[in-house]
Amino acid sequence: MEKINFSRDIDIRYKTEILVCGGGPSGIAAAVTAARQEKDVTIVDMNFSLGGAGTVGMVPAFMQFSDGENFLADGIGREILNRLEKAGGTGGFRKNAINTEVLKRVYDDMVTEAEIKTILGVSIIGVEKDKNNISHVILSGKSGIYAIESKIFIDCTGDGDVCAKAGAPFEYGDENGEVMPGTLCSFWTDIEWDKVDGRQDRMLKEAFKEDIFTTHDLHLTGISRSGKTFGGGNIGHAFGINPLDEVSLTNAFIEQRKILLEYQEYYRRFLNGFSKVNLAGTASIMGIRESRRIMGDYVLCLKDFQNRAIFDDEIGRYCYPVDIHASNPDEEGFKKFEEEYKKNFKYNKGESYGIPYRILLPKTLDNVLMAGRCISCDRYLMGSIRVMPGCYITGQAAGMASSMAIEENITPREINVKKLQKKLIEIGAYLPNYKGEK
Ligand SMILES: Cc1cc2nc3c(=O)[nH]c(=O)nc-3n(C[C@H](O)[C@H](O)[C@H](O)COP(=O)(O)OP(=O)(O)OC[C@H]3O[C@@H](n4cnc5c(N)ncnc54)[C@H](O)[C@@H]3O)c2cc1C
């Protein structure tokens, strides 16, 4: 490809102690936790709402916060759930349902109360680095291109953009380089919820016979009730997507906006309670389940899930099953998903795996932490920990660890992990294996 040289002097417009890159569930948890420790925190995001996939992406429900006996995503996770409920944002029908508009305001309130400098509508387009330390993140917004200087950076971009731009090693997708399909989440009105019965995928095969669908996709998560007559849709799959390429994303948006009309016909014709259902809106970002996993000091893996692992340096525990949506819409892939999710890699009540602090530390970087979907794990574990309560757990820990590093003027790798665990317990984290400070 032909190239041009692009070089400019740009302003270092802000200086901060901790820069949280990405304002999804992990970013919110990290920023609020660090700011409550009286650190100077800035959070940036390319969208004009905080919340990432859970708000702008219109994901309509939280997965489990608890293992059935213990509230695992405790501390900030519990607080967010309670605040959402109090603000009327769970729809009043199911505690885990999300009214995404209300959740946006809950997050706005939390960053405002914690006095976090919040800059929305800015894309991270580069980093400046000195050996193993990032010195600046380069951003592009409506006002132009500028830099933010920080002592610690927390990569909460979901895709691990900051670590990747700083040259950290990562893994992407499965052994063939394929990732889980994306989903364009949606908003549906005019549902008669009192008439709705049974699984929403139960008539798919009948509908396939009637040629309603362009793709015969057996995996339908469905519409979750989030209000009296409306609901949020986690419907349709954008197969073959490359989440790191805007042309691929553009094509997926165009395709999925059409495909959702096929689902509208399916719901109207085949399912009780949906005869008048209307597709009222679609998200303005694609729901991305998988992209980069940045390699850290430890890689959390399937064996750890199977062993219900306990780690000396654990910063939380989690329990959601391995949920890997098939990369292709064939029966074989769907069968594999069902076996993993419903049988092979699913816990009983009270079971969970430990989350070691080391998976938040990118191997080749010293002043960077990561949290959320891009942390260091294999594909199976990412299929579990990627959901929002999991992101609150890792975000909270990254926020607290960054605050300790600032206080002691050391790197996140050098902090005393027992002290971190103690501080996390003080703010409500669930750490049943904590044995006290050495
Ligand atoms: C279709 C779908 C359905 C799901 N269903 C559920 C569910 O039912 N329950 C559940 O709990 N979880 C669910 N999840 C998982 C969950 O929503 C995500 O995995 C979770 O939001 C990841 O959190 P995060 O903070 O790591 O990243 P994200 O939520 O992706 O947030 C990352 C943020 O970083 C910003 N960002 C990224 N790159 C840049 C950049 N270069 N510059 C500036 N900003 C940037 C983005 O704008 C975004 O706001 C679902 C996910 C998808 C895609």
Ligand as a Chemical Component Dictionary entry (heavy atoms), coordinates in Angstrom:
data_LIG
# 
_chem_comp.id                   LIG 
_chem_comp.type                 NON-POLYMER 
_chem_comp.pdbx_formal_charge   0 
_chem_comp.three_letter_code    LIG 
# 
loop_
_chem_comp_atom.comp_id 
_chem_comp_atom.atom_id 
_chem_comp_atom.alt_atom_id 
_chem_comp_atom.type_symbol 
_chem_comp_atom.charge 
_chem_comp_atom.model_Cartn_x 
_chem_comp_atom.model_Cartn_y 
_chem_comp_atom.model_Cartn_z 
_chem_comp_atom.pdbx_ordinal 
LIG C1  C1  C 0 -24.331 -9.199  21.898 1  
LIG C2  C2  C 0 -23.794 -9.295  23.269 2  
LIG C3  C3  C 0 -24.602 -9.777  24.279 3  
LIG C4  C4  C 0 -24.137 -9.830  25.582 4  
LIG N1  N1  N 0 -24.966 -10.264 26.558 5  
LIG C5  C5  C 0 -24.601 -10.128 27.845 6  
LIG C6  C6  C 0 -25.511 -10.368 28.874 7  
LIG O1  O1  O 0 -26.653 -10.790 28.645 8  
LIG N2  N2  N 0 -25.118 -10.142 30.151 9  
LIG C7  C7  C 0 -23.846 -9.723  30.463 10 
LIG O2  O2  O 0 -23.551 -9.511  31.638 11 
LIG N3  N3  N 0 -22.934 -9.500  29.481 12 
LIG C8  C8  C 0 -23.291 -9.685  28.188 13 
LIG N4  N4  N 0 -22.404 -9.443  27.189 14 
LIG C9  C9  C 0 -20.991 -9.171  27.520 15 
LIG C10 C10 C 0 -20.692 -7.785  27.946 16 
LIG O3  O3  O 0 -21.649 -6.846  27.557 17 
LIG C11 C11 C 0 -19.314 -7.317  27.435 18 
LIG O4  O4  O 0 -18.400 -8.358  27.324 19 
LIG C12 C12 C 0 -18.808 -6.271  28.412 20 
LIG O5  O5  O 0 -19.569 -5.090  28.229 21 
LIG C13 C13 C 0 -17.337 -5.978  28.209 22 
LIG O6  O6  O 0 -16.990 -4.912  29.035 23 
LIG P1  P1  P 0 -15.669 -4.075  28.772 24 
LIG O7  O7  O 0 -15.683 -2.990  29.762 25 
LIG O8  O8  O 0 -14.517 -4.991  28.727 26 
LIG O9  O9  O 0 -15.828 -3.551  27.283 27 
LIG P2  P2  P 0 -16.977 -2.752  26.533 28 
LIG O10 O10 O 0 -18.305 -2.904  27.173 29 
LIG O11 O11 O 0 -16.837 -3.179  25.119 30 
LIG O12 O12 O 0 -16.505 -1.261  26.706 31 
LIG C14 C14 C 0 -15.341 -0.796  26.088 32 
LIG C15 C15 C 0 -15.437 0.690   25.941 33 
LIG O13 O13 O 0 -14.203 1.165   25.395 34 
LIG C16 C16 C 0 -14.464 2.087   24.360 35 
LIG N5  N5  N 0 -13.377 1.999   23.397 36 
LIG C17 C17 C 0 -12.949 0.919   22.727 37 
LIG N6  N6  N 0 -11.919 1.220   21.938 38 
LIG C18 C18 C 0 -11.687 2.536   22.105 39 
LIG C19 C19 C 0 -10.755 3.439   21.527 40 
LIG N7  N7  N 0 -9.839  3.042   20.656 41 
LIG N8  N8  N 0 -10.814 4.737   21.897 42 
LIG C20 C20 C 0 -11.731 5.167   22.810 43 
LIG N9  N9  N 0 -12.644 4.335   23.375 44 
LIG C21 C21 C 0 -12.608 3.042   23.028 45 
LIG C22 C22 C 0 -15.791 1.647   23.767 46 
LIG O14 O14 O 0 -16.440 2.743   23.175 47 
LIG C23 C23 C 0 -16.527 1.103   24.977 48 
LIG O15 O15 O 0 -17.348 2.056   25.585 49 
LIG C24 C24 C 0 -22.836 -9.412  25.873 50 
LIG C25 C25 C 0 -21.999 -8.929  24.857 51 
LIG C26 C26 C 0 -22.474 -8.870  23.574 52 
LIG C27 C27 C 0 -21.606 -8.329  22.520 53 
# 
loop_
_chem_comp_bond.comp_id 
_chem_comp_bond.atom_id_1 
_chem_comp_bond.atom_id_2 
_chem_comp_bond.value_order 
_chem_comp_bond.pdbx_ordinal 
LIG C1  C2  SING 1  
LIG C2  C3  SING 2  
LIG C2  C26 DOUB 3  
LIG C3  C4  DOUB 4  
LIG C4  N1  SING 5  
LIG C4  C24 SING 6  
LIG N1  C5  DOUB 7  
LIG C5  C6  SING 8  
LIG C5  C8  SING 9  
LIG C6  O1  DOUB 10 
LIG C6  N2  SING 11 
LIG N2  C7  SING 12 
LIG C7  O2  DOUB 13 
LIG C7  N3  SING 14 
LIG N3  C8  DOUB 15 
LIG C8  N4  SING 16 
LIG N4  C9  SING 17 
LIG N4  C24 SING 18 
LIG C9  C10 SING 19 
LIG C10 O3  SING 20 
LIG C10 C11 SING 21 
LIG C11 O4  SING 22 
LIG C11 C12 SING 23 
LIG C12 O5  SING 24 
LIG C12 C13 SING 25 
LIG C13 O6  SING 26 
LIG O6  P1  SING 27 
LIG P1  O7  DOUB 28 
LIG P1  O8  SING 29 
LIG P1  O9  SING 30 
LIG O9  P2  SING 31 
LIG P2  O10 DOUB 32 
LIG P2  O11 SING 33 
LIG P2  O12 SING 34 
LIG O12 C14 SING 35 
LIG C14 C15 SING 36 
LIG C15 O13 SING 37 
LIG C15 C23 SING 38 
LIG O13 C16 SING 39 
LIG C16 N5  SING 40 
LIG C16 C22 SING 41 
LIG N5  C17 SING 42 
LIG N5  C21 SING 43 
LIG C17 N6  DOUB 44 
LIG N6  C18 SING 45 
LIG C18 C19 SING 46 
LIG C18 C21 DOUB 47 
LIG C19 N7  SING 48 
LIG C19 N8  DOUB 49 
LIG N8  C20 SING 50 
LIG C20 N9  DOUB 51 
LIG N9  C21 SING 52 
LIG C22 O14 SING 53 
LIG C22 C23 SING 54 
LIG C23 O15 SING 55 
LIG C24 C25 DOUB 56 
LIG C25 C26 SING 57 
LIG C26 C27 SING 58 
# 
